[in-house]
């Protein structure tokens, strides 16, 4: 009797779970999991909002690069601090370990270092590296890894050092902008002004009945492969400053523990994007392996997101204090006791007056009202946006963006990328939240670092309160 009751209960549950398909009502797919986005470690939530992007005070005469524009940005997360040397070193070590594992797999026993079959006994081609295999420190292993190291005659302090020129990170991304433009080309007469992807068109055009038409492409045709040397350029400390003794920083800044909590510098815009891609893979691979859902990519902030976060809520539409020029509200660069509120170049070269000689730890000074440190000074920060003096005039007012992936063959003017925030070597003007300038995407500097953002998946966090 008891067994029959249990079976009847199971049958009722099964019928009730299928009922929505037979009631004739549109109720959606049931049994979908409820999902909430966790705050990424080390990041701060930025609520969606609108504000007046652009100059809050007098612009440099005849500059005309910061016109005022009312814009809206969706909710996102931003790193509370600039990416530190120690955080970027995790990326460097990951690439190093990946290369080491590949060398071991190529030079040692395949059975030990490669997974050659899947769970069904089918051969995997090419085989996968087995990350769970223990690596023994023996002469055979050292010989297999020898290609990663500098030769003996190039070693420093008798240390066996990795050849940083070998630290190449390879990744693939999908060019969604190119894909979206190409989808308009099925009707040339309707969209005559959209045929601006010349290289893509020439590659995929063919003749049909005497008329030029276009092949239908699929996702793989918009894959873009990147191979980037990800090690920071430590020589920037010398190259950026002529007749200045900065050799100590060149030798020690990135690898010495004394500078672990200092902002990473010497990385160009392409290396910054490679770091974002790796960080995304690191997080999403972990989530998927534990049966969770992936989240939006980590990326460089757009210019509008950066300025919105830097203002800390000061200047938001309806929020008052609209003309606050600095992350702390302003209008002064000192507090009531006369202390400087950021790391920059006071006066005419009195660098130490603000408490720092060059860079300082990433959590120095007080954060702004959103809890973000060093949004003014310390190091400038790469944005994802291409620099154009009149860019505000034609950017959209909804999540403004001006994106262009410059090729190596492009002229320098197309390789300009926006940097924001001012740095330890800049004068006070560049500490303003509205101040903007540029650097070339293939150059690295001792005063430019990075900070990541991640789009919030939803309308606003207040939905869940």
PEHU-V116438 format. One record per residue. N is the residue number from 0. RES is the residue in one small letter. D_FIRST is the distance of its C-alpha to the first C-alpha in Angstrom with 1 decimal. Layout:
N|RES|D_FIRST, N|RES|D_FIRST
This chain:
0|x|0.0, 1|x|3.8, 2|x|5.4, 3|x|5.3, 4|x|6.5, 5|x|8.9, 6|x|10.1, 7|x|10.7, 8|x|12.6, 9|x|14.7, 10|x|15.6, 11|x|16.8, 12|x|18.9, 13|x|20.3, 14|x|21.4, 15|x|22.9, 16|x|24.9, 17|x|26.4, 18|x|27.1, 19|x|30.6, 20|x|31.7, 21|x|30.9, 22|x|32.1, 23|x|35.7, 24|x|36.6, 25|x|38.4, 26|x|36.2, 27|x|37.1, 28|x|34.9, 29|x|32.1, 30|x|30.8, 31|x|34.4, 32|x|35.0, 33|x|37.1, 34|x|40.3, 35|x|43.2, 36|x|46.5, 37|x|47.5, 38|x|51.1, 39|x|52.8, 40|x|54.3, 41|x|57.9, 42|x|57.7, 43|x|58.2, 44|x|56.7, 45|x|59.2, 46|x|58.0, 47|x|59.1, 48|x|62.4, 49|x|65.7, 50|x|69.1, 51|x|72.8, 52|x|73.1, 53|x|76.6, 54|x|79.7, 55|x|79.4, 56|x|83.0, 57|x|86.2, 58|x|85.7, 59|x|88.3, 60|x|91.2, 61|x|91.0, 62|x|87.7, 63|x|85.5, 64|x|82.3, 65|x|80.1, 66|x|80.2, 67|x|77.9, 68|x|74.8, 69|x|71.8, 70|x|68.6, 71|x|64.9, 72|x|62.6, 73|x|58.8, 74|x|57.0, 75|x|57.3, 76|x|57.3, 77|x|60.6, 78|x|61.5, 79|x|62.6, 80|x|65.5, 81|x|67.4, 82|x|66.0, 83|x|67.5, 84|x|69.0, 85|x|66.1, 86|x|63.5, 87|x|65.5, 88|x|65.9, 89|x|62.1, 90|x|62.7, 91|x|65.7, 92|x|63.8, 93|x|61.0, 94|x|63.5, 95|x|65.3, 96|x|62.1, 97|x|61.1, 98|x|64.5, 99|x|64.4, 100|x|61.1, 101|x|62.5, 102|x|65.6, 103|x|63.6, 104|x|61.4, 105|x|64.6, 106|x|66.5, 107|x|64.0, 108|x|61.2, 109|x|59.1, 110|x|56.1, 111|x|56.3, 112|x|57.1, 113|x|55.6, 114|x|52.1, 115|x|52.8, 116|x|49.3, 117|x|46.3, 118|x|42.7, 119|x|42.5, 120|x|45.6, 121|x|47.8, 122|x|51.4, 123|x|52.3, 124|x|55.7, 125|x|57.3, 126|x|55.4, 127|x|54.0, 128|x|55.5, 129|x|53.2, 130|x|53.5, 131|x|51.5, 132|x|54.1, 133|x|56.2, 134|x|59.9, 135|x|62.2, 136|x|65.6, 137|x|67.8, 138|x|71.0, 139|x|69.1, 140|x|67.0, 141|x|70.1, 142|x|72.0, 143|x|69.2, 144|x|69.4, 145|x|73.2, 146|x|73.4, 147|x|71.9, 148|x|74.6, 149|x|78.2, 150|x|80.8, 151|x|82.3, 152|x|85.6, 153|x|83.7, 154|x|81.7, 155|x|82.2, 156|x|82.5, 157|x|81.6, 158|x|78.0, 159|x|76.0, 160|x|75.1, 161|x|73.0, 162|x|75.1, 163|x|74.0, 164|x|75.2, 165|x|72.3, 166|x|69.6, 167|x|68.7, 168|x|65.4, 169|x|64.4, 170|x|61.9, 171|x|61.0, 172|x|60.6, 173|x|60.1, 174|x|63.1, 175|x|61.2, 176|x|64.5, 177|x|66.0, 178|x|62.9, 179|x|62.9, 180|x|66.6, 181|x|66.3, 182|x|63.7, 183|x|66.5, 184|x|68.8, 185|x|67.3, 186|x|69.6, 187|x|73.0, 188|x|74.6, 189|x|72.1, 190|x|72.2, 191|x|75.7, 192|x|75.7, 193|x|72.6, 194|x|74.1, 195|x|74.8, 196|x|72.8, 197|x|75.7, 198|x|74.7, 199|x|71.3, 200|x|72.7, 201|x|75.5, 202|x|73.0, 203|x|70.7, 204|x|73.0, 205|x|74.0, 206|x|76.0, 207|x|74.4, 208|x|76.6, 209|x|79.5, 210|x|77.7, 211|x|76.3, 212|x|72.5, 213|x|69.9, 214|x|67.1, 215|x|63.6, 216|x|62.6, 217|x|59.2, 218|x|58.1, 219|x|59.7, 220|x|63.1, 221|x|62.9, 222|x|62.0, 223|x|64.8, 224|x|65.3, 225|x|67.0, 226|x|68.5, 227|x|69.7, 228|x|71.3, 229|x|69.5, 230|x|71.7, 231|x|73.7, 232|x|77.4, 233|x|78.8, 234|x|82.4, 235|x|82.0, 236|x|83.4, 237|x|86.7, 238|x|86.7, 239|x|86.0, 240|x|89.0, 241|x|92.4, 242|x|94.7, 243|x|91.9, 244|x|90.8, 245|x|87.0, 246|x|86.7, 247|x|84.7, 248|x|81.9, 249|x|81.9, 250|x|81.5, 251|x|78.8, 252|x|77.0, 253|x|73.9, 254|x|73.2, 255|x|74.3, 256|x|71.8, 257|x|74.3, 258|x|73.5, 259|x|69.7, 260|x|69.1, 261|x|71.9, 262|x|71.2, 263|x|71.3, 264|x|74.4, 265|x|76.0, 266|x|73.2, 267|x|73.9, 268|x|71.9, 269|x|70.4, 270|x|69.4, 271|x|67.7, 272|x|65.7, 273|x|64.7, 274|x|63.5, 275|x|61.4, 276|x|59.8, 277|x|59.0, 278|x|57.5, 279|x|55.2, 280|x|54.1, 281|x|53.6, 282|x|51.3, 283|x|49.3, 284|x|48.8, 285|x|47.3, 286|x|45.0, 287|x|43.8, 288|x|43.3, 289|x|40.9, 290|x|39.0, 291|x|40.8, 292|x|43.0, 293|x|46.7, 294|x|49.2, 295|x|52.6, 296|x|55.5, 297|x|57.8, 298|x|61.3, 299|x|64.7, 300|x|65.1, 301|x|66.8, 302|x|70.0, 303|x|68.5, 304|x|65.5, 305|x|67.9, 306|x|70.2, 307|x|67.3, 308|x|65.9, 309|x|69.3, 310|x|70.1, 311|x|67.2, 312|x|66.6, 313|x|70.3, 314|x|71.5, 315|x|68.2, 316|x|68.6, 317|x|68.3, 318|x|68.3, 319|x|72.1, 320|x|74.3, 321|x|74.7, 322|x|77.8, 323|x|76.6, 324|x|78.1, 325|x|76.3, 326|x|72.7, 327|x|73.4, 328|x|74.6, 329|x|78.3, 330|x|81.0, 331|x|82.5, 332|x|81.9, 333|x|82.5, 334|x|80.7, 335|x|82.6, 336|x|83.8, 337|x|85.3, 338|x|82.8, 339|x|81.8, 340|x|78.1, 341|x|77.7, 342|x|79.2, 343|x|81.9, 344|x|85.7, 345|x|87.4, 346|x|91.1, 347|x|93.1, 348|x|91.4, 349|x|90.4, 350|x|87.0, 351|x|86.2, 352|x|86.6, 353|x|82.9, 354|x|81.8, 355|x|81.3, 356|x|83.7, 357|x|81.6, 358|x|77.8, 359|x|75.8, 360|x|72.2, 361|x|69.7, 362|x|68.6, 363|x|72.1, 364|x|73.3, 365|x|71.1, 366|x|68.4, 367|x|68.6, 368|x|66.4, 369|x|63.5, 370|x|63.7, 371|x|65.5, 372|x|68.2, 373|x|71.6, 374|x|71.2, 375|x|75.0, 376|x|77.0, 377|x|76.2, 378|x|75.5, 379|x|75.3, 380|x|72.1, 381|x|71.5, 382|x|69.9, 383|x|68.4, 384|x|70.9, 385|x|74.1, 386|x|77.2, 387|x|79.3, 388|x|81.8, 389|x|80.9, 390|x|77.2, 391|x|76.2, 392|x|77.9, 393|x|75.5, 394|x|72.3, 395|x|69.5, 396|x|68.7, 397|x|64.9, 398|x|64.2, 399|x|67.8, 400|x|68.3, 401|x|71.1, 402|x|69.8, 403|x|71.9, 404|x|71.3, 405|x|74.9, 406|x|75.8, 407|x|78.2, 408|x|80.8, 409|x|80.7, 410|x|83.6, 411|x|83.2, 412|x|82.9, 413|x|79.5, 414|x|78.3, 415|x|78.6, 416|x|75.4, 417|x|75.1, 418|x|75.2, 419|x|74.6, 420|x|75.0, 421|x|78.4, 422|x|78.9, 423|x|80.8, 424|x|83.9, 425|x|83.9, 426|x|85.8, 427|x|84.2, 428|x|84.1, 429|x|81.3, 430|x|79.2, 431|x|78.5, 432|x|75.1, 433|x|76.8, 434|x|79.1, 435|x|78.3, 436|x|80.0, 437|x|79.3, 438|x|79.5, 439|x|79.3, 440|x|75.9, 441|x|77.2, 442|x|79.0, 443|x|77.9, 444|x|79.4, 445|x|79.5, 446|x|78.6, 447|x|75.7, 448|x|72.0, 449|x|68.6, 450|x|65.7, 451|x|62.4, 452|x|60.3, 453|x|56.8, 454|x|55.8, 455|x|53.1, 456|x|50.0, 457|x|49.7, 458|x|52.0, 459|x|52.6, 460|x|50.9, 461|x|51.1, 462|x|48.2, 463|x|45.8, 464|x|47.2
